[in-house]
Amino acid sequence: MGSSVVLMRTICFAVFLGWLLVWALIPTKVYKNTWTPKLNNKLNSTYFREQGKNLLLFSFPVMLIALLGCVYLHLQKKPNKLQSKRKMRSPRLFFSQRPVLVMAPLGIVTAIELTIAVMFVAFLIWSLANYLYVSFGHLHMHKAGEKVWQAKFRSVSLRLGYIGNTCWAFLFFPVTRGSSILPLVGLTSESSIKYHIWLGHLSNALFALHAVGFLIYWAMTNQMAEVLEWSETYVSNVAGVIAIAIATVIWATSLPRFRRKMFELFFYTHHLYILYIIFYVLHVGPAYFCMILPGIFLFAVDRYLRFLQSRNRARLLSARALPCGVVELNFSKSPGLYYNPTSILFVNVPSISKLQWHPFTVTSNCNMEQDKLSILVKTEGSWTQKLYQQISSSVDRLEVSVEGPYGPNSAHFLRHESLVMVSGGSGISPFISIVRELIFQSNNNPDYKIPNVHLICVFKKSADLSMLNIMLPVSDAPTELSKLQLQIEAYVTRDSEQPKTDTLKELQSIWFKSNPSDSPVSGALGCNSWLWLAVVIASSFVMFLLLLGIVTRFYIYPIERNGTEVYHYSYKCLWDMFLVCVCVFLASSAVFLWLKKQQNAIEVKQIQNMEVPTPTTSPSSWFHTADRELEESLPNQCLVQATKFHFEILLDVKGTDVGVLVCGPRKMRHEVAKICSSGLADNLHFESISFSW
């Protein structure tokens, strides 16, 4: 299995390099004058017309990588038995992941990120230079009396749009939450959001220059009527104007100032991306659409699967409300659902908002808590405040929909000799899941050296210290902590008095009534989700190619064959988008419904075989009893004794390989990143856990 995994990853890497090479060759004179005529003759058949070449060169390689990535991730899904000796990583790899730039507006940038970003910008500049070199050598005058410099100005404006289209080829990969491509390079969707933001700003800036350039050109040559042209044989200018107008709205509301102060405005305007894509494709045409198709296609598959998963109401079992305005939600989970620590669950509560989805870190451990999934919610905005109020009002049932969980493909933090985890406020959530995983590994892998853990928590008020009370899972069996070297330091920044010891014990437990229509949280495609995702990707893409070939050969081609009539250019674009949606809908729905039917049958069988004892007390009393047993148990006493309360911040840990994980406010993340990037301590290896940057 090991050799096959390495082989698949090598193939994916080779195909990706070939795909990048094609992008690098497009602007060159050799590609345009030598390769393009030959490729068009061989690939642009009557079945695909002008789309054939780009489907093979740009769409097929990425879809193949996504397919092989699914198989690779399926083989890597279950962690192998931990080895007793920890493998040391190369110093070069350590340096590549070290922060080298910590500043607004870029945020925290590692050495490898900066290198790739510089290479990408250099590639775009090189592409633009080659486009202009080839274009200036064969200038086309689009109007009688047009001056050479005006023709060159138009050429520059057009090629800026080409470069923006190159950015779009990568734009949707970071926001594909269930991506099989990102894990191949050790990334997750939440850690890649900043790449989507960078690409979004860059592409919008290029498209703005493209649009403004053409407006200036048309004004100089007295062709302003071109703005309203919707050509039957070429791209639509009107569609481009509408697309850039929508893009401007999305771009403006996504700027940091708007996004932080008016998040709901940012959230709702971002959903205009559907209209943006439609008019963008109508503007660029079917051939250029095939160049950016893989990212949009895979995003559509992921988005529709998330939609199918969210149609089911999740079975919410209980909640624990803390006095600091934090609530822990406990969901029923399918035993076959596997996820790693620091995974993210997206939650929707229809009674608060039917459209808003909010991400929360999963605090439970799927190995220790096989039937339960927990998240921690801090009341910091209007949505979370309404949720806390509803739960505190002792409601009998709360309808909740979920998407996910999504997270890393491995417990990468186990590779370090020591761990320093710095949290601010509710940023302690991912570290709860890490501590629980370390507890599980220490109890089940005695030969493996578990990293020493130093958890530094920063809270605003002493009441927030109650979040430490949910560090350990609620369980009938005592949790053994003696094998885990755990030290917790808590810092309170605003209260000047020492907190009371009772602060850690003030919990309000709420049980919810079950509903037959509610379902345990499970992956959209079940236990073998990566294999089924490969089936969805392969079947939907093959179906798209077949239907596109049939429509083109037997409907569009007969119209254009005689040369007397031309099929409307925009209709071809609409056909492409329609077929993508139909194929994704059919393939995803068929697989999802088939797996859902099997899962329901298994759940019914489990319920029939389950022996339910007659309760002598209410479920609420069971939960409170479990809480009391946990509070009085020896492990929890050890946890409290390992906790030190301070009122100042200190980061001073020794060790040869120290992993520094930070989750909290941006200022805190940046300060910790600066310490790790200062070079004063070569043993600190930084990682930020956050959606923002």
C-alpha positions, 0 to 999 in steps of 0.5 A: 500500500505504501508504494502505491500511495507514493506512486499516486502522489508522484503521478499527481505531482507530474500531471500538475507540473504538466498542467502548469507547463501548458499555462506557461506555454500559452502566451508564447509565439511557438504555442500560437503559431506552431502548436495551436493549428496542429492541436485544433486540427486534431482535437477540435472535432465535430463533437467538441468544436473549439472546446476540444483542445482546452478540455484536453489540455486544461480540464482533463489533467486537474480532474485526473488529479482530483480523482487520484487524490480521492484514492490517495486520501482513502488509503491515508484516511485511517492512521497507521499504528504510531511508531515509537521513534519520531522521524525528524524533518529536514531543517529546510522544511522547517525553514520553509514553514517559518513565518517570514512576513507578518504585516497587514494586509498580507497577514502571516506569510511563511517562507514557502508561501512567499516564494510561491506568491513571488513565483506566481506574480512573476509568472503572470508578468511573464505571461503578460509580456509574452502576450503583448510581444506576440500581439504587438507583432501582429496588430489588428486595426479594428476601425478605419483610421485607428492609430497604432498606439490605440491598437496597442492600448486595446491589446494591453486591455485585452491581455489584462483580461487574459491574465485575470482568467489565469487567476480564475483557474485557481480561484475556487480550489481554496473554497472547495471544502471537501477538496481532494486536491488541497490535502495532497499538498498538506492544506485544508480549506480553512487554512487556504482561505487567504489564497482565495482572498489574494487571488480574488483581489488580484483577479478583480484588480486585473478585470477592473483594469481590463474594463476601464481600459476598454471603456477608455479605448471605445471613448477614444475611438468613438465606439461607446456603442460597443458597451451595449453590444451582444454579439451572436458570433463572438463574446458579449460586451454587455455580459462583461459589463454586468459581470464587472458590476457584480464583481465590484459589489462583491469586491467592495464588500469583501474588503477588511473594513466592510467584512469586519463591521458589516459581516452579514452584508459581506455574506449575502453579497458574496452569494452573487458569485452565481450571477457573476460566474454566469455573466463571466462565462457569457463574456469569455466564451466556451473555449476560455470557460474550459480553461477554468472549468476544473475549479468551478466543476469541483466547487459545484460538486462540493457545494451540491453535496454540502446542500444535500447533507444540510437538508437533514436535521442533525440530532442535537442531544444536549448542550452545556451552557457556561456562565461566560456566554459559551455553550457546548453543543453535543450532536449524535454522530455516526460511529463510522464518521472519522475526523482529525482534531481541529476539524471544522463543522458549519452550523445553521439554525433555521429559527435564527437565520435560514441562510447564515452558516457559521463555522465552529471547531469540533472539540470532541474526539472521534476515537474517545467519543464514537457516538457524539460530536461536540462544538464550542460556541462563544457569544460574540455576535448577534447570531451566537447571542440569539443561539445562546438565548434560545438554549438558555430558555430551556427549549425542548428541541432545536432544529439544526443543520450541519455541513462537515466536518472538514479538517486536516487529513492527519494528526500532524501535531504528533510529529513534534517533541513538544507542543505550545498551544496559545489560545485567546478566548474561544480560540481554545476550541481546537486545542481541546480536540488536540488534548483529547487526541493526545489523551487517547494516544497516550492510553492506547499507544504506550510505546509512542512518545507523546509530545509534552503539552504547554497550553497557554490560555488568554481570557478577558475575564475570570468567568471565561476560565469556565471553558477549561471545565470542558477540557475533558470529555463527559464519560462514565469511564475515568480519563487517565491523564498520568501518561500525558505531560500537560501544563496549563497556564491561564492569563486573565487580562482585564479582571484584577482579582483572583478568580474564585475556585467555583468558577470552573464548576458552574455549568448548566446542562440541557437535554433536548427531545429527540425527533424521528426525522433527525439524523446523526451527523455523518459525512455526505458520502458516508464512511468511504467518502473519498472513494464515493467522491471519486465516483461522483467526480468521474461519473459527472465529468464523463457524463458532461463530456458525453452530453456535450459531445452529443449536443454539439455533434447532433444539434449545434454542428448541423446548424453550422455545417453549411456555413449559412447559419451561425449558432448563437455564441452565448447559447453555447456558453449556456449549454456548457453551464447547463450541462455542468449543473445537470451532470453534477446534480444527477451523479451527486444525487444518485450516489447520495440517495443510494448511500442514504438508503443504506445508512437508514437501513443500518440505523433501523437495524441498530435500533431494533437490536438495541436493548433500551433499559427502563429509566428510573430517572430523567435524562437530565438527571443522568447528565447532571450525575455524569457531570458530578462524577467528572467533577469529583473524579481524579483526572479532573482534579489533576487537570485543575492542579496542573492549571496556574492562573496568572495575569501576564503573558509569557512564552518561554519553552525549551526543546529541540522541536517545539510546535507552536499552535496559536488560535485567537485574535489577529493581534495575538497570532501576529505577536506569536508569529513574530516571536517564531520568525525572529530567529532567536529560537530555531526550535519554534515551528509556527502554525496558525489556526484561523479563518482570518489572516 
